[in-house]
Amino acid sequence: MRPYMKRRPTLVGLLLAGLLALVQPTTTALAAPSATRPASPSQPPASTPEFNVKDYGAKGNGSANDSPAVDRAISAANAAGGGTVRFPSGTYKSQNTLHMRSDVTLQLDSGAILKGSNAGKYDAPEPNSYDQYQDYGHSHFHNAMIYGDRLTNIGFTGSGVIDGGGNLITGNPKSGQADKILSLTRCDGLTLGGGITLRRGGHFAALINGCTHVTSDHLTIDTASDRDGWNIISTTHVTITHATIAANDDALVFKSDYALGAKLANGHVTVHDSKLSAKCCNALMFGSETCGDFTDYQFQGIAINGADKSGLGMVSMDGADISDVHYRDITMTDVHSPIMLKTGTRKRCGNSPGVGHISGITYDNITATGSSPSFSPTLWGESGTHHIDGVTFTNVHLTLPGGNATMSTALPGNNATDYNPNSIGTRPAYGWYLHNADHVTFTDSSVRFAADDGRPAVIANGGGPVTFTRFTVQRGAKSPYDLGFQNMTGGYCVADSTNSTGGALRISGTGSTPSCGAREAAAGAPRAAIRAAHLDHPEGPA
């Protein structure tokens, strides 16, 4: 055989290769976007032009009003087809609202501070005919340090700081005052992070409404002296990584209101590897504004340090269906209510909303320690078809403060139009309290207290089935029983579960018969696998 010889390219081959190279980009551009996730708008090229704010008259000396110069730089970048507006090191006083434009990124270098003013002449709040459906701060967007509407491909990045300077308002602003740093509506393609810090934001450090394709990495928000951190409202396709948010009110909250005159979708959200804290309120929250439906949320690798209301809170108050939400690998310390889910009947939304629904929620690998005063972790559904449905807890371990005496195990009072944990009276269980909750399962989980408590560890009232497998509870010296089931139309099951010293659980149950038999028969497990002692044969405290 002749040895293989590499052929030299012919003139015809070279011509064909060139034609293919010309055709290929067109073929790629015509490819269809993914069917499972809408394609984000095209980003400006990596080598976008730079517009230094000092070239447009900014002083950066902390005393001159640099707002007009910054607005000129933003307009120039937009007119050029997109670009980066750069802030070199310095303090840039901003006493007028800055107006973002499409295809513009604000980049604050290390040492650069864009600072609000106490002599503010910020834009006046615009009128809103849908004011009645949400609080004032959610209804008006123009009165902000930075405002934009219907924009594409915008960003805020760099290692600098945007600081309200203690000059933004936490309540309803007067003429010339602003109550938020970032106020963005109906944006498509938002980047927020890259090391940037938002500080002292007034009512909101960042409020976005009706946006899509939001990406945030290494964002820091410090509004511990003001109010909310980041409100993400009626927004889809969000990815947040490595965020650190310390707020006085809510830290990171997902809402859906009627400020834009419609019920809008929410969802396809991922948040991971982040740190949250909330002095007075909720760390990671759904609501209270809940008009449009929420679906597909993934939370993982989150550390929560302090929340005077909920660590992981979820309420449907205004008719929204909330589903397909998953929490994994989350630690909480010093939280008053580690987990709370509630369906309410406030109905503060346009187009005559009904009562919402919460379903398909999972919690995996969660630990929490509570603080005093505390609210027992709670699932509270409404009656009829509005039970909370399909919630699973796997490897969820909660330590509550305890310290209460024995009390009545009757149904506590509830204000159905109030979303706060204290809208439900003191729960008669120190651990889990479930009301009108169906298809709830606890596996390899536990509840304990820091101080002896006279209440049962768990009470489930109405609904079912509720299943506890390999569940461990700490028993109070004077508690009447460990697990109580009241009027359970769907039944209950307690299998392979003990108190914290290994003893059998004391169970009180009314309603339909326990559902373990059918479940174990299907699995081929013997009835004896249920390690539980009913109150007919209670044991003493262990």
N, C-alpha and C positions, 0 to 999 in steps of 0.2 A: 504494500500500500504506500501511496505517497504520503509523506508527513504533512500534518495540518499546517496550512499557511494562512496567516491573517491577511484578509483582503484589504486593499486600500479603497477608501471611499471614492466612488465615481462622481462625476459632475452631476449626473441625474440624481444620485442618492443625496448629495448635498442640497440640491434644489428641493427635493421632497422633504428633507428634514427641516428646512427653513419654512416651507409652507405649513408643516405640522405645528411648528412653534408659533406661527402667526394665528392659527386656528384655535389652539388649545385654550388661551385665555377666554375667548368667546364661549367655548363649550362649558368651561367652569362657571362662568357668570350666569349661565342659563340653568344651572343645577337647581333643583327645588330645595327649599329649606326643610329642616327636620319637621316631620309631622307631629312629633311629640312635644316640641318646644318652639315657640315662634322665634324666628331669627331676629336678633337684635339689629338695630340700625347700624349701618356701616360706620366705623370709627374713622376719625381723620387719620391721615398717614402719620407714621411714627415721627417723621421729621417736620412736624408742623412748625410754622414760624412763631417766634417769640416776640412779645410786646411788653417791654419793661415799663412799669407804671411811671417811673421817674422820667422816661422820655416823653410822657404826656403831661408832665407838670406836677406829679406827686412829690412831696418833700420828705415824707417819712420821718419827720422830726417830732411827732407826737402832739404838735400844737396846731399846725395848719390843717384846714379841712381838705383832705385828699379825695373826697368822694367824686367831685367833678372830673378829676384827672383819671381816676380808676374807671369811671363810666366811659370816658373817651377811649381808653385802652381797650375796654371790652367791645365797644362799637367798631374800633379799627380791626380787631381780631375777627369779628364776625364778618365785616365787609371784605376781608381778605380770603374768605372761605373757610375760616377756622384758624385757631391758634391758641397759644398759651400766654395768658396774662401773668407776668412774673412780678412778684414782690421781693426785692432784695431785702436784706436785713434792715430793720428800722421799724418804727411805730407809725402806722398810718391811721390818722384820725378819720373816722367816717361818720359824719353827722347827717348825711342824706342817704336815702335808700339807694343801693346799687342795683342796677337792672341787668340781670343775666341775659345772654343771647345764645342762640344755638351755636354749636361747634366751638365753644369757648371753655377753656379750663383755667381756673384761678390757681396758681401755684405760689405758695408762700414758703420762701426759703427759711432755713434755720435762722432764728433771730428776728424773723418778720412777724409783726403783730398788726392785724387789722382790728381796730378798736372802736367800739361804739362811743357815743358822746352824750353827755348830760345836757348839752344844748342842741339836742336833736331836732332836725327838721325832716323827719321821716315821712314817707307818703301816708296820706290819710287812709283809714280803712275804707274799702269800697262797700257800697250797699249790697246786701244779699237778701233776696226775697225768701230764702230758705233758712233764715236766722233761727227760727223757732225750734229747729230739729237738733241743734247741738249748741254747745257753749259758745260764747262770743269769740274766744280765741281760735276755735275751729272754723268759724264762719267767715273770717276776714283774713286776707293773705297779703295785701299790699303793705301793711304797716310792719315792715321787717327791715333788718339791716340789708338783706339780700333777697330779692324777689325775682321770680320768673314764671311764665305760664306758656304752655304749649311749645316747649323747647325740646330739641334733640341734641344728644351727644354733648352733655355738659359735665364739668368735673370740678372738684375742689380737692387739692392734693398738696403735697409738700410737707415739710416738718415744722412749719410755723403754726401760728395760733390766730383764730378768729375769736375775739373776746368782746362780749357785750360791755365789759368794763364796769358792771354793776349799774348800768344806766338803762337797761331794758326792763320793761314792766312785767310783773308777774300776774297782774290783774288786767282789767280793761284799760287800754291806753287812752290818754287824752290826746288832743291835737298835737301832732309833731312827735309823739312818742311811738316807740316800737316795742313789740312784746315777743319777738323771736329773732334768731340769727338768720336761719335759712327758711324760706317759705317758697316752696316749689309745687306747682300744680300742673297736671297733665303733661309731664315730661316723659320722654322716651329715650333712655340711655343716660343714666346718671352714675358717675363715679365719685365716691366720697371716701377719702382715706389717705393711704400712702404716708401715714405718720402725722396727719394734720390733727389739731386739737380745737374743739369748740368749747368755749368756756363762758360761764355766766350768761346763759341764754334768755333770761327772762322767763316767760311762760314756756317756751320751747326752744331748745338749742336747734333742733331741726324738725320741721313739719313738712311732710310731702303728702300730696293727695292726688289720686288718679294717675299715678305714674306707672311705668313698667321698665323692666331691664335695669335694675339697680344693683350696683356692685360696690361693696365697701370692704376694704382690707386695712387693718391697722388704723382704725379711727379711735380717737379718745374724746370723750365728752365729759365735762365736769360742770354739772349744774347743781351740785349739792347745796349751794346757797340760794338757788332759785327754785325752779320747778321741774318740768319734764326734760328728759334727755332727748330721745328720738321717737316721734310719733309717725308711724308708717300707716297711711290711711288709704283704703281702696286701691291698693297697689299690688301688682303681680310680678313674678319673676325677679326675686330678690336673693342675693347672696351676700351674707355678712360673715366675715372671718376676722378673728383677732381684734374684736372691739373691746374697749374698756369704757364703761358708762357708769358714772356715779351721779345719781340724781337725788333731789329732795323729794319730788313727787314720783311719777312713774319713770323707770329707766328706759326700757325698750318695750314699746307697746304697739300692738297691731289693732287697728280700728277700721270701721267703715261707717261713715256718716252720710248725711244728705246735703252737705255744704255745696256740692256741685250740681244739685238738682236731680240726682238720679241714684238708684241703687247700683253700685259698681262691684265688680268681682274682686276677690282677694285670693292670693295663694301662690303656690309654686315657690316656696320660700325655704331657704337653708340658712341656719345660723349655727356656727360652731367655733369652738376654741375662743370663748369670750368671757369677760368678767363683768358682772352687773351688781349694783347696789342701789337701794332706794331708802332714804331716811324715813319718810313718812308713809310711803305707799307701796306700790307694786314693782317688783324687779322685772319679771318677764310676764307680760299681760296680754290677753285678748279682751278688748272692750275698755270702757263700757259702751262706747258708740258702736253698735253692731247692726247696721242696716243690711248690707250686702253679705252674701255667703262667703265663708272661708274654707279652703281645702288645700291639702298637700303642704304641710309644714314639717320641717325636720330640724330639731334642736339637739345638738350634741356637744359634749365637752364644755359645759358652761359651769362656772363657779359663781354662786350668788352669796354675797356677804352683807346681810342686812336687808330687811324689808319689814316695815311696820304694818303692812297689810299682807299681800300674798307674795310668796316666792315664785310659784308657778300658778298664775291665776287665769281663769277662763270664764267669762260670762257671756250669755246671749240675752241681751235685754230688749232688743228692738226688732226681733223677728228673724235674725240670721240663723242659718244652719252652719254649724262649725263641725268639720269632719276631717278625718285622715290627718291627725296631728300626732307627732311622735317625739317623745323626749327620751334621751339616752345619755348616760354618763354625766349626771348633773349632781353637784354637791351644793348644799345650802347650809348656811350657818346664821343664827340669830334672825330667824324669820318668824313672824307672828302666826302666819297661816301658810304652812309649807305648800299645800296643794288645795286649791278650791275650784270647783266647777259648779256653776249655777245657771239655771234657766229662769229668766224673769219676765215680767209682763209690762215693762215700761212703755214699749211701742212708740218710741220717739223717732219716727222715720216717716217720710212721705209715702203716699199711695197706700194708706191703711194697712200697715203690716200686721201680721198675725203674731203668734208666739213661736219662737225659734226652737232649735233642736241641737243637741250636742251628741255626737256619736263617733265611734272609731278612733278612740284616743288611747295611746299606749305610753307607758312609763317603764323604762328599763334601766337598772343600775342607778338608782336615785338614793342619796342619803341626805338627811336633813336633821338639824337640831333647832328646836324652837326657842322663843324668848317669851318672857312674861311681861304683860298679859298675852295669852295666846288664844287662837281660835283653832279648834280641832280641824284636821283635814276633812274636807266635806265634798260630797257629791249631792247636789240638790236639784232634782228635776221637778217640773210642773206636772200636774195631773193629766189624765187622759193620754193622748198620743205624744205628749211632750216630756216623757221620761228621758233621763240621760241613758244612753244605750251603747253597749259595747266598749267597755273601758277595761284595760288589763294593766296589772301592776306585777312586774317581775323583778325580783331582787331590789325591792324598795324598802328601805329601812329608815324609820322616823323615830326620833327621840323628842318627846314633847315635855314642856315644863312640869305638868302635873300640879299637884298641890291643892286640888279641890277636895271638898268633902263629898260624902254620898248625897245624891240629889235625885229628884224625880226623873224617871226614864221616859216621861211622856214627850210627845212631839213638841219641840221648841217653837216659839213664834217666828214669823218670817214676814219681812216687808218685801213683797214681790216686785216693787218698782225701784228697789235700792240694790246696788251691785256690791256694796262693801261687805267684807267678811262679818262685820258686826250687825248686818241687816238680819241675820239669823241669831236668835238668842243663844245663850250658853248651851252648847251641845251636851247631851246627857252621856256622851262617851268621851273619854280623854283622848282616844285615838280616832279611828275613822267613824264618821257619821254619814250614813247613806240614806237618802230619802228619794223615793221614786226613781230608782236606778235599776236598769235591767242588764243582764249579761255582763256582770262585773266579776272579774277573776283576780285573785291574789295568789301569787306563786313565789315560794322562797323569799318571803317578806316578813317584816316584823314591825311592831310598835312597842315603845318603851317610854317611861317617864323619868324625869330627873328627880322629882319629889313624889312621895307616895300620894296616890289619888284614889278617891272612893268611888269613882265612876267605872263602868265597864270599859274594856279596851275598844270594843266595836259595837255599834248598834246599826242595824239596817232596818229601815221602816218602809214598807210597801215595795212593790216591784219584785225583781228577781228574774231568773236565778242569780244568786250570788255564791261564788265558790272560793273557798280558802284551802290551798294545798301547801303543806309544809310552811305553815304560818305560825309565827311565834309571838306571844304577847307577854308583857309583864303584868303581874296581877297585883292590884291594890289590896292592902290588908283588910279593908272593909267593903270592897266592891261586891255587889250582889251576885255577879256572874262575870264571865270573861267576854263572851260574844252573845249578843241579843238579836233575835230576828222577830220583827213585829209585823203582822199582817202581810206576810210574804206570799203574794199570789203566784209568784214564779218559783218558789221553793229556794232552798239553800243547801250547801254542801260544805262540810268541814272534814278534811282528810289529812292524815299524817301531820297533825298540828298539835302543838303543846304550849304550855306556859314556859317562861324563861328558865325554869329549873327542871324541865322535862316532864312535868306532870300533865295529866289529862285536862283538857279544857272544860270549864263549866259553861253549858250552853242553855239559853232560854229561847224557845222558839214558838211562835204562833203563826197561823196562816196555813198554807198548803204543806203537805208532808215534805221532809227533806228530799232533795233531788239527787243525793249521792247514789241511791240504789241503781237507778237506771243508768247513770253515768258509769258506775263501776261494772255493772253487768256487761255493758258494751265493751269495756276495756278488759274484761276477764279478771277483774280484781275482786278479792273477797271482801265481804261487808266488814270484816274485822279490821280492815285497813283504816277505818275511820276511828282515829284515836280521840274520841270525844266522850265526855260524861255529861248527860243531860241533867237538868236541875232536879229530876226525880232522885238522883243519887249524887249530889254535889260533894266535892271535896273541900277541905279547908284551904285557906290561902297557902300558896307555895312560893 
